């Protein structure tokens, strides 16, 4: 809620809602007053006569007919308010997703680094043992070099994970102000229990639909310009000179423009072009969102199906490493095989952490694209509201 981008979008939505009242005012009676204080100097037969005092007047008018221009302006203001609220929802879901991504990334890189450090301690001990055996000729130098290369690869991976963790923590501090020393994995199922499938309530689709309504209202206003306007008017005007009488007016005024040099026609054509473009943008927003959601759901299904397989990989690689360690004494395995088994066990566990983070992010991405994420977090109101 304190994010500058969200606050700006929320302010624009409030302003747009208030503009509806401005448009509605055109259908209500209009009352105005005027007053003049001063003097009038007249010359009659060479004599100058000055009259001082004040004059005032009241004018009351009520729009009777304008070809639907005012009603279209009200619809346009309402549609613009809907578009502004949808833009606010787009920003809210984007910011919530960015914050969640920063949290999940910071958690996963912390967890992966902790796993890596625990494994490298064991592998360093094995490397020391291999070097002693290689110096005595019990281990082939080629096997030692291959093990060293794998250890170097892991060291490089550690540096990459550190850099990515720092990036995630920097992004996390942007949203939460501070970064705790350790992060728990966020409880995603409590936020998104089941991905919502609907696209009609998605903020981006609502925004494009509202923009189409704005364009349609602009066409209606342009068409209304070809129709006459009728206004009921009443007024009272008092003169400066006491000898003159007060004027009272009451009547119906009609106004119609016969020729304006083609301005109304050009405005109408431009409005129709904008409406056609808005229809295309709405269609594109729907198809793009449906395609994105289909791709994301397919990825989510793939990741979800892969997690049990990776868990099985962890069991097998851990068992393999345990077996290799126990068989060293009998000569059935060697240190190179043990190092490879330990590295494979580490990579399987690392892959499992990364897949869990990816699954959470995919769930949140679906929720954000459909607008459910900000609603579940109570940042924005329910779709029906």
C-alpha positions, 0 to 999 in steps of 0.5 A: 500500500505504501508503494509509490506506484500503487499510491499514484494509481490509487490516487488517479482512480479516486480522481476519476471517480470524482469526475463522474459527479462533474459530468452529471452536473451538466444535467442539473439546473444551473444558477448564476448571478452577476452584479455591477457596481459603478456609474453611468455618465450620459450627455443629454442636450450638452448636459452631463448626468451621472448615475451611480449605483449597482445592478444585478441579475440571476440566471437559471437554466436547465438543459432539456435536450442535447442529443444525448451528449451529456448522457454520453459524457457521464458514461465516459466518465464512469468508464474512465473511472472503471479503467482507472480502477482497473489500472490500480488493480494491475499495478497492485497485482504487479507490485504484489507479485514483485514482492512475492518473487523477491521473498521467494527468491531470497528464501530459495537462494538462502536455502540453496546456499546453506545446502551447498555449504553443508555439502562442500564441507563434506566434499572438501574433506573427501578432496583432502583424502583423495590428494593424500592418496594421489600423492601415494599413488593410490588414486589416479591423477586423472580422477583427482583432476576430474573431482577438482573440476567438479568442486570448482564448478560448485564454487562458481555456482556458490558465487552465482547464488550469492550474487542472486541472493543479494539481488533478491534481498535488495528487491525485498528491502524495496518492499519491506524496508528491511531484510531479516537475517533468515527468511522462512518459505512463504506459505503460498497455499494460504494466499492462493488455494487454487488458481482462478481460471477466469479472465473476464475479471482480470485487471488488464482485460477490465482496463481494455474493456473500460477503454472500449466503453470510453471510446464508444461514449466518445462516438456517442458524443460526436454523433450528438454534435449533429443534433440540436440543443434545447435549454430552458432559461429564466432570468431576472436583471435589475437596472442601475437607474431607479426609473427603469424597470426590472427585466424578467426573461423566461423561454426555451432556447434552441441552438443548432449548427448548420455548418462548422467547416467539417469539424464535427465530421472529422471528430466523429471519424476520429472517434470511430477509429479510436473505438475500432482500435479499442476493440482490437486492444480488448481482443488482443488482451483477452487472447494474450492473457488466455495464452499466457495463462495456458502456458503458465498452467502447463509449466505449473503442471510440469513442475508439480509432476516433476517434484515427486521425481526429484524427491525420488532422485534425492532418495536414490542419490543419497542411497548411492552416496551412502552405499559408496561410502560404505563400500570404500573399505571393501574396495567395491567403490573409490573416492571418485565415485563417492565424490560424484555420488555426493555431488549428484545428491547435492544437485538433486536437493538443490533442484528440489528447492528451485522447483518448489520456488518455481511452483510457488511463483507460477501459482502467484503469477496465475493469481496476479494475472487474473487479479486474484492475488491483490484481492486475496491480500485485501489490497484491492476490493473483490471483483464484484465491488 
